[in-house]
Amino acid sequence: MKYDVKIDNKLYETYSDIRLGILQFKADVKESDNSFWEYMNNEVEPQIRNEIDGKEWNDIPGVRGSRAVYKAFGRNPGRYRVSSEALLRRVRRGDDLYHINSVVDVNNLISIESGLSVGSYDLAHIQGEITLRKAQNGEGYNGIGKDFIDMENMLVLADNEGIFGSSMSDSTRAMVTEQTKDVLVVVYCFDKDIDLQALLGKARAAFEKFADVWDIEDWVI
């Protein structure tokens, strides 16, 4: 059954093009796979590096819309970096991407190929309906590999227990680990020119091929 995810309609008053691509599946999460990283290092990253070489970040599809929505809601994208841009900066510099696990690695593959931020969440640690909304004054969380992050005015995912995810950095509460069995993937799309349904099709194929997931569903909100 599809998990209940929605977008707060008030957000459209500030920025009109807000969509979420959703994938939901079961997974046997494993350590990073060497064959996956050979593919990433030898094929994907060189191609992406060539595509973004010499471009301004505002000219890169996916990143462009994410930076625009940050500005629209009062956050500086130069200071609070979109997660897809952070990954692409590593690719551009030739730095290694983080090896996390079979699901999160594919998550990051989708992000660098699309320019969109992608978050993967453990449904066992989410309570009730999920809503994309604007974070209020004082709201924040401990980010993965980070200390407390002030999320005020960021577009965040929230459940009955509070906020847990965003296109900048996710919280530790719902992060995917090797104990995770049920996964929700959210593709944050703020760019009207991106075919989000087609992207979900590619993402689905990548998760099935590289992360051995099953019972997968995908839909656009």
Backbone as a chain_set.jsonl record, in Angstrom:
{"seq": "MKYDVKIDNKLYETYSDIRLGILQFKADVKESDNSFWEYMNNEVEPQIRNEIDGKEWNDIPGVRGSRAVYKAFGRNPGRYRVSSEALLRRVRRGDDLYHINSVVDVNNLISIESGLSVGSYDLAHIQGEITLRKAQNGEGYNGIGKDFIDMENMLVLADNEGIFGSSMSDSTRAMVTEQTKDVLVVVYCFDKDIDLQALLGKARAAFEKFADVWDIEDWVI", "coords": {"N": [[0.836, -1.196, 0.0], [0.518, 2.209, -0.843], [2.391, 4.72, 0.787], [1.171, 7.458, 2.751], [1.65, 10.507, 1.517], [1.936, 13.998, 1.206], [1.757, 17.395, -0.114], [1.977, 20.54, 1.371], [-0.434, 22.82, 0.559], [-0.113, 25.563, 0.859], [2.457, 26.177, 0.179], [2.591, 26.598, -2.553], [1.846, 29.176, -2.933], [4.087, 30.676, -2.665], [6.014, 29.483, -4.323], [5.578, 28.062, -7.395], [6.177, 25.647, -8.748], [6.375, 22.829, -7.408], [7.061, 19.585, -6.829], [6.93, 16.121, -5.895], [8.671, 13.151, -6.374], [8.006, 9.798, -5.769], [9.203, 6.724, -4.499], [8.563, 3.512, -3.292], [9.539, 0.659, -1.524], [10.575, -2.714, -0.657], [13.537, -3.894, 0.895], [16.676, -5.585, 1.137], [19.053, -4.405, 2.72], [22.432, -3.869, 2.008], [26.067, -3.843, 2.375], [28.099, -1.421, 0.591], [28.568, -2.095, -2.88], [31.147, -3.492, -4.82], [31.098, -3.792, -7.633], [29.116, -2.013, -8.385], [30.374, 0.398, -7.736], [32.515, 0.364, -9.484], [31.185, 0.759, -11.872], [30.124, 3.315, -11.343], [32.502, 4.853, -10.994], [33.895, 4.486, -13.397], [32.149, 4.937, -15.508], [29.737, 6.535, -14.971], [30.466, 8.856, -13.358], [32.638, 10.127, -14.868], [31.161, 10.873, -17.172], [29.2, 12.613, -16.11], [30.854, 14.58, -15.04], [31.942, 15.652, -17.35], [29.619, 16.719, -18.499], [28.889, 18.801, -16.75], [31.044, 20.43, -16.667], [32.496, 23.6, -16.535], [30.08, 24.903, -16.296], [27.787, 27.181, -14.696], [26.266, 26.824, -11.474], [23.579, 27.511, -11.415], [22.837, 26.961, -13.983], [22.528, 24.296, -14.292], [20.335, 21.694, -14.822], [17.814, 20.748, -12.489], [19.483, 21.306, -10.165], [19.284, 24.025, -10.556], [16.489, 24.676, -10.172], [16.209, 23.894, -7.501], [17.919, 25.646, -6.14], [16.56, 27.987, -6.702], [14.126, 27.667, -5.323], [15.017, 27.676, -2.703], [15.857, 30.347, -2.446], [13.4, 31.615, -2.846], [12.029, 30.988, -0.519], [13.565, 32.208, 1.365], [16.132, 31.284, 2.084], [19.666, 31.102, 1.757], [21.176, 29.724, -0.977], [23.87, 29.541, -1.409], [25.008, 29.366, 1.044], [23.52, 27.437, 2.428], [23.629, 24.513, 1.233], [22.188, 22.799, -1.503], [21.604, 19.299, -1.528], [22.096, 17.742, -3.835], [23.698, 19.451, -5.333], [25.914, 19.565, -3.659], [26.861, 16.932, -3.909], [27.462, 16.912, -6.656], [29.461, 18.817, -6.75], [31.527, 17.423, -5.525], [31.901, 15.455, -7.456], [32.734, 17.039, -9.621], [35.165, 18.01, -8.647], [36.56, 15.681, -8.589], [36.607, 14.176, -6.319], [36.082, 11.338, -4.179], [32.845, 9.857, -3.944], [30.692, 9.253, -1.144], [30.657, 6.007, 0.244], [28.031, 4.245, 1.252], [25.653, 2.402, 1.673], [23.828, -0.233, -0.056], [21.329, 0.855, -0.844], [21.423, 3.667, -0.305], [23.618, 4.379, -1.85], [22.637, 4.036, -4.488], [20.612, 5.898, -4.368], [22.193, 8.252, -4.362], [23.367, 8.042, -6.864], [21.122, 8.49, -8.544], [20.667, 11.125, -7.851], [22.977, 12.574, -8.743], [22.813, 12.124, -11.455], [20.424, 13.342, -12.181], [20.452, 15.883, -11.057], [18.777, 16.536, -9.046], [17.812, 16.676, -5.598], [17.706, 13.815, -3.539], [16.147, 11.775, -1.188], [16.352, 8.993, 1.032], [14.4, 6.998, 3.152], [13.778, 5.269, 6.21], [10.974, 3.503, 6.738], [10.159, 2.337, 9.094], [10.761, 4.089, 11.061], [9.164, 6.254, 10.808], [6.241, 8.029, 11.579], [2.901, 8.068, 10.946], [1.122, 10.285, 8.637], [3.001, 11.854, 5.995], [4.154, 15.09, 5.321], [5.186, 17.588, 3.076], [6.352, 20.632, 4.013], [6.828, 24.059, 5.144], [9.477, 24.716, 7.338], [9.278, 25.915, 10.678], [10.159, 28.69, 12.891], [12.754, 27.817, 15.04], [12.65, 25.105, 14.518], [14.437, 22.146, 13.764], [17.028, 19.641, 13.284], [19.276, 16.899, 14.105], [21.561, 16.375, 11.662], [22.564, 13.857, 9.233], [25.745, 12.845, 9.83], [26.259, 15.35, 10.754], [25.994, 18.165, 13.059], [23.378, 19.759, 15.01], [20.991, 21.164, 12.842], [19.676, 24.182, 11.838], [16.556, 24.538, 10.544], [14.763, 26.472, 9.782], [12.419, 27.974, 7.618], [13.126, 26.285, 5.548], [12.031, 23.852, 3.113], [10.588, 21.023, 4.294], [10.242, 17.53, 5.161], [7.742, 16.202, 7.209], [6.437, 14.238, 9.879], [4.215, 12.695, 12.291], [5.87, 12.983, 14.455], [7.456, 15.127, 13.987], [9.845, 17.1, 12.048], [11.958, 15.546, 9.563], [13.38, 15.325, 7.184], [14.875, 16.8, 4.201], [15.689, 18.72, 1.218], [18.225, 19.522, 1.579], [19.695, 18.319, 3.78], [19.329, 15.282, 5.523], [17.736, 13.982, 8.528], [19.032, 12.024, 11.288], [17.144, 10.339, 12.305], [15.4, 8.851, 10.558], [17.115, 7.599, 8.82], [18.473, 5.352, 6.333], [19.675, 2.172, 7.065], [21.615, -0.882, 7.39], [19.812, -2.409, 8.7], [17.359, -1.708, 7.828], [14.196, -2.377, 6.335], [11.873, -1.554, 4.972], [11.483, 0.945, 2.653], [11.224, 4.38, 1.806], [11.603, 6.509, -0.848], [12.261, 9.822, -1.707], [12.107, 12.14, -4.24], [13.049, 15.337, -4.681], [11.638, 17.809, -6.476], [11.887, 20.814, -8.111], [11.705, 21.983, -10.553], [10.25, 22.76, -13.474], [10.807, 21.781, -16.002], [11.655, 19.19, -15.912], [11.083, 15.8, -16.595], [9.479, 14.121, -14.473], [8.163, 11.679, -14.048], [9.367, 9.994, -15.938], [11.934, 10.03, -14.915], [11.531, 8.689, -12.496], [11.05, 6.169, -13.493], [13.603, 5.453, -14.452], [14.955, 5.543, -12.036], [13.687, 3.52, -10.619], [14.499, 1.274, -12.113], [17.25, 1.364, -11.595], [17.387, 0.947, -8.796], [16.318, -1.64, -8.692], [18.227, -3.055, -10.142], [20.752, -2.565, -8.892], [20.35, -2.587, -6.123], [18.765, -4.681, -5.446], [15.973, -4.584, -4.783], [12.439, -5.052, -4.0], [8.853, -5.419, -4.559], [8.198, -2.841, -5.498], [6.914, 0.427, -5.877], [5.947, 3.398, -7.625], [5.24, 6.915, -7.797], [3.981, 10.214, -8.595], [3.673, 13.292, -6.891]], "CA": [[0.0, 0.0, 0.0], [1.303, 3.434, -0.944], [2.429, 5.531, 2.004], [0.439, 8.715, 2.617], [2.559, 11.659, 1.408], [1.267, 15.128, 0.573], [2.434, 18.692, -0.133], [1.181, 21.624, 1.941], [-0.847, 23.698, -0.537], [0.339, 26.935, 1.097], [3.775, 26.374, -0.432], [2.444, 27.049, -3.935], [1.674, 30.626, -2.943], [5.431, 31.248, -2.749], [6.756, 28.889, -5.44], [4.512, 27.304, -8.053], [6.56, 24.336, -9.279], [6.843, 21.939, -6.354], [6.6, 18.216, -7.018], [7.704, 15.065, -5.255], [8.642, 11.821, -6.957], [8.057, 8.843, -4.666], [9.364, 5.29, -4.695], [8.411, 2.756, -2.053], [9.902, -0.725, -1.797], [11.217, -3.513, 0.375], [14.949, -4.056, 0.549], [17.645, -6.238, 2.021], [20.137, -3.426, 2.563], [23.761, -4.474, 2.173], [27.223, -2.963, 2.239], [28.371, -0.942, -0.767], [28.983, -3.162, -3.777], [32.305, -3.096, -5.634], [30.743, -3.691, -9.048], [28.389, -0.752, -8.523], [31.314, 1.517, -7.708], [33.272, 0.336, -10.734], [30.308, 1.413, -12.838], [30.092, 4.74, -11.004], [33.808, 5.493, -11.187], [34.396, 4.362, -14.769], [31.174, 5.363, -16.515], [28.816, 7.607, -14.596], [31.11, 10.098, -12.909], [33.293, 10.853, -15.97], [30.151, 11.472, -18.037], [28.612, 13.752, -15.401], [31.895, 15.614, -14.935], [32.017, 16.291, -18.666], [28.384, 17.469, -18.743], [28.779, 20.008, -15.915], [32.29, 21.189, -16.727], [32.42, 24.983, -16.971], [28.738, 25.476, -16.11], [27.391, 27.747, -13.416], [25.321, 25.925, -10.812], [22.22, 27.898, -11.805], [22.582, 26.492, -15.34], [22.44, 22.838, -14.282], [18.958, 21.256, -14.541], [17.649, 20.14, -11.174], [20.126, 22.215, -9.2], [18.737, 25.364, -10.823], [15.21, 24.832, -9.499], [16.395, 23.765, -6.057], [18.474, 26.909, -5.649], [15.516, 28.997, -6.832], [13.137, 27.513, -4.257], [15.665, 28.138, -1.476], [15.787, 31.811, -2.433], [11.999, 32.022, -2.724], [11.599, 30.83, 0.869], [14.403, 32.993, 2.26], [17.406, 30.662, 2.475], [20.751, 31.385, 0.827], [21.698, 28.451, -1.472], [25.318, 29.526, -1.335], [25.375, 29.005, 2.419], [22.824, 26.198, 2.755], [23.774, 23.91, -0.092], [21.343, 21.707, -1.965], [22.404, 18.078, -1.423], [22.546, 17.32, -5.166], [24.825, 20.308, -5.694], [27.063, 19.13, -2.857], [27.394, 15.726, -4.539], [28.04, 17.268, -7.953], [30.73, 19.507, -6.493], [32.523, 16.378, -5.298], [32.178, 14.836, -8.754], [33.5, 17.996, -10.423], [36.54, 18.068, -8.109], [37.2, 14.374, -8.678], [36.618, 13.54, -5.003], [35.258, 10.14, -4.07], [31.562, 9.944, -3.284], [30.624, 8.42, 0.044], [30.147, 4.651, 0.104], [27.181, 4.113, 2.438], [25.075, 1.064, 1.587], [23.295, -0.503, -1.389], [20.217, 1.741, -1.16], [21.847, 5.072, -0.32], [24.507, 4.57, -3.0], [21.794, 4.23, -5.672], [20.007, 7.203, -4.103], [23.121, 9.296, -4.791], [23.48, 7.91, -8.319], [19.97, 9.189, -9.123], [20.824, 12.553, -7.593], [23.975, 13.223, -9.604], [22.378, 12.042, -12.854], [19.271, 14.223, -12.413], [20.643, 17.198, -10.459], [17.768, 16.714, -8.003], [18.073, 16.073, -4.302], [16.959, 12.575, -3.326], [16.282, 11.268, 0.17], [15.833, 7.655, 1.298], [13.967, 6.998, 4.546], [13.356, 4.005, 6.813], [9.577, 3.672, 7.134], [9.963, 1.863, 10.461], [11.007, 5.204, 11.983], [8.254, 7.341, 10.445], [4.95, 7.835, 12.23], [1.769, 8.8, 10.402], [1.191, 10.962, 7.344], [4.162, 12.702, 5.702], [3.815, 16.328, 4.621], [6.217, 18.565, 2.74], [5.894, 21.941, 4.482], [7.896, 24.983, 5.523], [9.868, 24.62, 8.742], [9.021, 27.12, 11.454], [11.221, 29.182, 13.76], [13.162, 26.9, 16.088], [12.658, 23.71, 14.091], [15.688, 21.647, 13.212], [17.34, 18.269, 13.705], [20.649, 16.458, 13.903], [21.716, 15.83, 10.323], [23.449, 12.703, 9.077], [27.129, 13.299, 9.804], [26.298, 16.774, 11.106], [25.378, 18.547, 14.312], [22.037, 20.29, 14.856], [20.823, 22.06, 11.703], [18.516, 25.068, 11.899], [15.85, 24.329, 9.293], [13.735, 27.503, 9.599], [12.098, 28.391, 6.246], [13.405, 25.228, 4.575], [10.96, 22.91, 2.838], [10.973, 19.825, 5.03], [9.286, 16.458, 5.353], [7.362, 16.069, 8.615], [5.415, 13.254, 10.241], [3.596, 13.004, 13.577], [6.9, 13.262, 15.455], [8.19, 16.33, 13.631], [10.535, 17.112, 10.761], [13.005, 14.524, 9.488], [14.093, 15.284, 5.907], [14.81, 17.978, 3.331], [16.556, 18.633, 0.041], [19.577, 19.933, 1.965], [20.322, 17.296, 4.61], [18.32, 14.518, 6.255], [17.998, 13.716, 9.935], [19.468, 10.658, 11.611], [16.012, 9.537, 12.806], [14.816, 7.938, 9.572], [18.116, 7.238, 7.817], [18.498, 3.956, 5.927], [20.823, 1.401, 7.528], [21.547, -2.286, 6.979], [18.687, -3.021, 9.396], [16.139, -1.212, 7.193], [13.474, -3.326, 5.487], [10.887, -0.837, 4.17], [12.133, 2.198, 2.263], [10.535, 5.408, 1.029], [12.534, 7.418, -1.513], [11.616, 11.064, -2.129], [12.855, 12.973, -5.179], [12.575, 16.709, -4.522], [11.704, 18.429, -7.8], [11.432, 22.206, -8.156], [12.083, 22.387, -11.904], [9.124, 22.375, -14.329], [11.256, 21.186, -17.257], [12.095, 17.813, -15.711], [10.069, 14.757, -16.723], [9.659, 13.411, -13.212], [7.706, 10.297, -14.177], [10.42, 9.26, -16.638], [13.045, 9.891, -13.975], [11.181, 7.621, -11.554], [11.254, 4.912, -14.2], [15.044, 5.179, -14.421], [15.323, 5.285, -10.646], [13.168, 2.191, -10.303], [15.384, 0.292, -12.742], [18.541, 1.387, -10.901], [17.231, 0.28, -7.502], [16.125, -3.073, -8.928], [19.472, -3.643, -10.639], [21.917, -2.436, -8.016], [20.045, -2.737, -4.697], [17.964, -5.899, -5.278], [14.742, -4.269, -4.057], [11.253, -5.695, -4.558], [7.557, -4.795, -4.22], [8.461, -1.414, -5.704], [5.883, 1.265, -6.456], [6.39, 4.777, -7.814], [4.186, 7.852, -8.168], [4.328, 11.642, -8.526], [2.75, 14.153, -6.14]], "C": [[0.874, 1.251, 0.0], [1.228, 4.244, 0.348], [1.781, 6.887, 1.731], [1.406, 9.894, 2.667], [1.812, 12.789, 0.708], [2.147, 16.374, 0.638], [1.487, 19.732, 0.447], [0.85, 22.624, 0.83], [-0.384, 25.141, -0.365], [1.678, 27.224, 0.414], [3.662, 26.948, -1.833], [2.216, 28.554, -4.038], [3.019, 31.341, -3.087], [6.195, 30.75, -3.965], [5.835, 27.879, -6.11], [4.893, 25.889, -8.456], [7.204, 23.484, -8.19], [6.22, 20.57, -6.593], [7.488, 17.265, -6.23], [7.551, 13.789, -6.075], [8.854, 10.813, -5.838], [8.307, 7.436, -5.185], [9.254, 4.622, -3.335], [8.71, 1.299, -2.357], [10.425, -1.416, -0.542], [12.643, -3.793, -0.071], [15.682, -4.876, 1.6], [18.922, -5.42, 1.883], [21.472, -4.068, 2.903], [24.848, -3.403, 2.129], [27.36, -2.508, 0.788], [28.985, -2.042, -1.61], [30.103, -2.686, -4.702], [31.945, -2.929, -7.106], [29.951, -2.42, -9.326], [29.379, 0.401, -8.598], [32.266, 1.518, -8.901], [32.475, 1.029, -11.836], [30.268, 2.919, -12.594], [31.389, 5.432, -11.394], [34.238, 5.524, -12.649], [33.447, 4.897, -15.83], [30.381, 6.595, -16.105], [29.534, 8.909, -14.274], [31.872, 10.811, -14.023], [32.296, 11.534, -16.898], [29.535, 12.714, -17.385], [29.613, 14.894, -15.321], [32.019, 16.378, -16.254], [30.806, 17.17, -18.924], [28.334, 18.781, -17.965], [30.021, 20.887, -15.984], [32.071, 22.598, -17.278], [31.071, 25.641, -16.778], [28.602, 26.128, -14.739], [26.347, 26.816, -12.795], [23.878, 26.257, -11.184], [21.863, 27.477, -13.227], [22.388, 24.979, -15.413], [21.015, 22.419, -13.933], [18.882, 20.529, -13.203], [18.204, 21.028, -10.088], [19.525, 23.603, -9.33], [17.435, 25.601, -10.056], [15.334, 24.768, -7.993], [16.971, 25.029, -5.456], [17.409, 28.01, -5.682], [14.497, 28.891, -5.699], [13.729, 27.907, -2.91], [15.522, 29.655, -1.356], [14.352, 32.283, -2.205], [11.509, 31.952, -1.287], [12.567, 31.459, 1.873], [15.656, 32.327, 2.777], [18.432, 30.884, 1.368], [21.35, 30.068, 0.322], [23.219, 28.391, -1.512], [25.82, 29.113, 0.031], [24.774, 27.667, 2.83], [22.689, 25.397, 1.462], [22.784, 22.772, -0.329], [22.177, 20.415, -1.997], [22.901, 17.582, -2.776], [23.733, 18.157, -5.635], [26.079, 19.903, -4.933], [27.694, 17.874, -3.458], [28.08, 16.051, -5.86], [29.343, 18.04, -7.804], [31.846, 18.496, -6.242], [32.9, 15.71, -6.619], [33.055, 15.753, -9.598], [34.957, 18.06, -9.961], [37.294, 16.761, -8.279], [37.324, 13.685, -7.341], [35.725, 12.296, -5.015], [33.916, 10.486, -3.441], [31.556, 8.98, -2.102], [30.035, 7.055, -0.295], [29.35, 4.353, 1.373], [26.584, 2.71, 2.532], [24.362, 0.948, 0.24], [22.161, 0.426, -1.788], [20.674, 3.195, -1.274], [22.794, 5.351, -1.481], [23.709, 4.806, -4.282], [21.049, 5.563, -5.563], [20.9, 8.322, -4.652], [23.416, 9.233, -6.286], [22.356, 8.686, -9.001], [20.145, 10.696, -8.982], [21.822, 13.209, -8.533], [23.568, 13.153, -11.073], [21.262, 13.045, -13.162], [19.504, 15.659, -11.968], [19.644, 17.493, -9.357], [18.221, 16.079, -6.694], [17.158, 14.879, -4.11], [17.208, 12.113, -1.898], [15.677, 9.884, 0.293], [15.575, 7.523, 2.795], [13.468, 5.618, 4.968], [11.938, 4.176, 7.355], [9.299, 3.173, 8.548], [10.11, 2.996, 11.479], [10.2, 6.445, 11.605], [6.876, 7.025, 10.998], [3.88, 8.704, 11.579], [2.053, 9.445, 9.054], [2.441, 11.82, 7.211], [3.7, 13.911, 4.909], [5.077, 17.119, 4.315], [5.666, 19.932, 3.113], [7.101, 22.821, 4.784], [8.191, 24.831, 7.014], [9.695, 25.968, 9.433], [10.236, 27.517, 12.286], [11.504, 28.18, 14.875], [13.191, 25.44, 15.686], [14.001, 23.34, 13.47], [15.89, 20.213, 13.65], [18.835, 18.015, 13.538], [20.746, 15.797, 12.539], [22.649, 14.644, 10.298], [24.881, 13.208, 8.91], [27.301, 14.754, 10.177], [25.741, 16.979, 12.507], [23.97, 19.065, 14.039], [22.004, 21.3, 13.712], [19.554, 22.876, 11.9], [17.811, 25.012, 10.556], [14.808, 25.408, 9.007], [13.651, 27.952, 8.138], [12.528, 27.394, 5.168], [12.141, 24.423, 4.311], [11.384, 21.553, 3.384], [9.862, 18.785, 4.985], [9.018, 16.315, 6.848], [6.333, 14.964, 8.773], [4.836, 13.63, 11.602], [4.606, 13.369, 14.659], [7.709, 14.513, 15.14], [8.919, 16.188, 12.316], [11.691, 16.101, 10.747], [13.796, 14.538, 8.189], [13.934, 16.557, 5.125], [15.712, 17.761, 2.139], [17.977, 19.099, 0.344], [20.302, 18.813, 2.7], [19.234, 16.59, 5.405], [18.721, 14.304, 7.707], [18.476, 12.277, 10.122], [18.291, 9.755, 11.954], [15.553, 8.482, 11.814], [15.832, 7.475, 8.533], [18.113, 5.731, 7.568], [19.805, 3.31, 6.372], [20.681, -0.041, 7.04], [20.462, -3.059, 7.733], [17.338, -2.639, 8.76], [15.524, -2.272, 6.289], [12.496, -2.639, 4.536], [11.382, 0.583, 3.914], [11.169, 3.096, 1.502], [11.598, 6.343, 0.467], [11.748, 8.627, -2.007], [12.567, 11.832, -3.03], [12.248, 14.372, -5.119], [12.748, 17.446, -5.845], [11.08, 19.821, -7.776], [11.731, 22.82, -9.522], [11.023, 21.871, -12.877], [9.545, 21.647, -15.59], [11.689, 19.732, -17.115], [10.911, 16.86, -15.807], [10.22, 13.827, -15.519], [9.214, 11.959, -13.301], [8.755, 9.442, -14.896], [11.618, 9.027, -15.719], [12.761, 8.778, -12.963], [11.34, 6.247, -12.201], [12.724, 4.5, -14.206], [15.503, 4.824, -13.01], [14.89, 3.885, -10.227], [14.098, 1.107, -10.856], [16.728, 0.217, -12.022], [18.455, 0.692, -9.545], [17.066, -1.231, -7.676], [17.435, -3.741, -9.344], [20.57, -3.669, -9.592], [21.626, -2.673, -6.532], [19.121, -3.919, -4.416], [16.696, -5.645, -4.465], [13.556, -4.978, -4.71], [9.988, -5.017, -4.018], [7.647, -3.275, -4.383], [7.258, -0.732, -6.386], [6.453, 2.672, -6.64], [5.224, 5.656, -8.231], [4.673, 9.28, -7.966], [3.245, 12.382, -7.75], [2.967, 15.577, -6.608]], "O": [[1.847, 1.341, 0.749], [0.155, 4.43, 0.924], [1.838, 7.397, 0.612], [1.92, 10.238, 3.732], [1.124, 12.551, -0.285], [3.15, 16.405, 1.351], [0.321, 19.797, 0.057], [1.753, 23.208, 0.231], [-0.273, 25.871, -1.35], [1.991, 28.374, 0.108], [4.533, 27.702, -2.266], [2.376, 29.138, -5.11], [3.081, 32.471, -3.571], [6.946, 31.51, -4.577], [5.363, 26.943, -5.464], [4.03, 25.012, -8.506], [8.428, 23.431, -8.071], [4.999, 20.418, -6.561], [8.645, 17.567, -5.939], [6.439, 13.396, -6.426], [9.782, 10.957, -5.042], [7.712, 7.007, -6.173], [9.793, 5.117, -2.345], [8.2, 0.753, -3.335], [10.68, -0.785, 0.483], [12.921, -3.915, -1.264], [15.346, -4.856, 2.785], [19.766, -5.706, 1.034], [21.626, -4.719, 3.937], [24.582, -2.227, 1.882], [26.811, -3.126, -0.124], [29.81, -2.821, -1.134], [30.017, -1.609, -5.292], [32.441, -2.011, -7.759], [30.1, -1.816, -10.388], [29.233, 1.288, -9.439], [32.771, 2.573, -9.284], [33.026, 1.79, -12.631], [30.366, 3.706, -13.535], [31.373, 6.475, -12.047], [34.874, 6.481, -13.09], [33.877, 5.267, -16.922], [30.363, 7.591, -16.828], [29.235, 9.948, -14.862], [31.758, 12.033, -14.12], [32.544, 12.646, -17.364], [29.371, 13.744, -18.038], [29.249, 16.054, -15.515], [32.18, 17.599, -16.265], [30.936, 18.249, -19.501], [27.797, 19.771, -18.462], [30.04, 21.978, -15.414], [31.521, 22.762, -18.367], [30.924, 26.828, -17.068], [29.209, 25.694, -13.76], [25.634, 26.108, -13.506], [23.041, 25.358, -11.258], [20.712, 27.619, -13.64], [22.111, 24.442, -16.486], [20.529, 22.753, -12.853], [19.791, 19.781, -12.84], [17.477, 21.455, -9.192], [19.285, 24.278, -8.33], [17.295, 26.612, -9.368], [14.648, 25.5, -7.279], [16.556, 25.445, -4.374], [17.364, 28.863, -4.795], [14.052, 29.91, -5.171], [13.01, 28.423, -2.054], [15.122, 30.177, -0.316], [14.116, 33.234, -1.46], [10.673, 32.756, -0.874], [12.42, 31.274, 3.081], [16.201, 32.745, 3.799], [18.096, 30.854, 0.184], [21.976, 29.352, 1.103], [23.794, 27.31, -1.635], [26.919, 28.575, 0.165], [25.426, 26.862, 3.495], [21.744, 25.588, 0.697], [22.576, 21.91, 0.525], [23.324, 20.433, -2.442], [24.011, 17.056, -2.866], [24.66, 17.638, -6.257], [27.176, 19.897, -5.491], [28.918, 17.76, -3.513], [29.156, 15.528, -6.15], [30.232, 17.926, -8.649], [32.975, 18.687, -6.693], [34.073, 15.432, -6.871], [34.013, 15.295, -10.221], [35.871, 18.153, -10.78], [38.516, 16.72, -8.133], [38.063, 12.708, -7.218], [34.749, 12.218, -5.761], [33.844, 11.302, -2.522], [32.318, 8.014, -2.069], [29.048, 6.955, -1.023], [29.929, 4.222, 2.451], [26.982, 1.923, 3.39], [24.299, 1.916, -0.517], [22.037, 0.76, -2.967], [20.341, 3.874, -2.245], [22.777, 6.448, -2.039], [24.061, 5.678, -5.077], [20.881, 6.269, -6.557], [20.417, 9.231, -5.327], [23.685, 10.261, -6.908], [22.606, 9.452, -9.931], [19.809, 11.453, -9.892], [21.552, 14.285, -9.067], [23.935, 14.029, -11.857], [21.169, 13.54, -14.285], [18.827, 16.568, -12.449], [19.657, 18.584, -8.787], [18.926, 15.071, -6.69], [15.982, 14.92, -4.471], [18.353, 12.065, -1.449], [14.615, 9.616, -0.269], [16.42, 7.887, 3.612], [12.828, 4.903, 4.196], [11.725, 4.909, 8.321], [8.291, 3.556, 9.142], [9.647, 2.884, 12.614], [10.519, 7.554, 12.034], [6.4, 5.894, 10.899], [3.943, 9.932, 11.651], [3.077, 9.189, 8.42], [2.891, 12.435, 8.177], [2.948, 13.781, 3.943], [5.933, 17.301, 5.18], [4.632, 20.349, 2.593], [8.247, 22.38, 4.69], [7.281, 24.818, 7.842], [9.936, 27.022, 8.843], [11.214, 26.775, 12.373], [10.586, 27.748, 15.573], [13.706, 24.608, 16.434], [14.61, 24.128, 12.746], [15.029, 19.631, 14.309], [19.555, 18.799, 12.921], [20.096, 14.783, 12.284], [23.434, 14.439, 11.224], [25.186, 13.918, 7.952], [28.36, 15.337, 9.948], [25.101, 16.092, 13.072], [23.424, 18.838, 12.959], [22.864, 22.175, 13.616], [18.478, 22.315, 12.106], [18.387, 25.391, 9.536], [14.033, 25.262, 8.061], [14.661, 28.265, 7.507], [12.31, 27.646, 3.983], [11.275, 24.319, 5.18], [12.412, 21.005, 2.985], [8.692, 19.116, 4.795], [9.947, 16.308, 7.655], [5.469, 14.774, 7.917], [4.96, 14.781, 12.022], [4.251, 13.99, 15.661], [8.556, 14.919, 15.935], [8.649, 15.265, 11.548], [12.315, 15.836, 11.775], [14.798, 13.83, 8.085], [12.988, 17.314, 5.339], [16.413, 16.753, 2.05], [18.838, 19.075, -0.535], [21.391, 18.404, 2.298], [18.314, 17.236, 5.907], [19.892, 14.428, 8.068], [18.34, 11.436, 9.233], [18.419, 8.532, 11.9], [15.338, 7.331, 12.194], [15.442, 7.001, 7.466], [17.797, 4.939, 8.456], [20.892, 3.818, 6.1], [19.718, -0.37, 6.347], [20.219, -4.23, 7.442], [16.301, -3.193, 9.123], [16.232, -2.976, 5.569], [12.31, -3.098, 3.408], [11.664, 1.33, 4.852], [10.398, 2.633, 0.662], [12.399, 6.903, 1.215], [10.704, 8.483, -2.643], [13.694, 12.14, -2.641], [11.082, 14.568, -5.461], [13.873, 17.682, -6.286], [9.901, 19.984, -7.462], [11.979, 24.021, -9.634], [10.914, 20.662, -13.081], [8.727, 20.958, -16.198], [12.055, 19.104, -18.109], [9.871, 17.078, -15.186], [10.994, 12.871, -15.55], [9.831, 11.091, -12.685], [9.001, 8.301, -14.506], [12.236, 7.963, -15.744], [13.66, 8.012, -12.616], [11.718, 5.28, -11.539], [13.047, 3.332, -13.989], [16.325, 3.929, -12.814], [15.634, 3.161, -9.565], [14.438, 0.15, -10.161], [17.284, -0.868, -11.857], [19.352, -0.069, -9.182], [17.612, -2.011, -6.896], [17.715, -4.869, -8.937], [21.246, -4.683, -9.422], [22.549, -2.932, -5.76], [18.734, -4.138, -3.268], [16.381, -6.413, -3.556], [13.658, -5.449, -5.843], [10.052, -4.158, -3.139], [7.222, -2.523, -3.507], [6.678, -1.257, -7.336], [7.34, 3.087, -5.894], [4.322, 5.204, -8.936], [5.65, 9.523, -7.257], [2.053, 12.13, -7.929], [2.304, 16.494, -6.122]]}, "num_chains": 1, "name": "protein.A"}
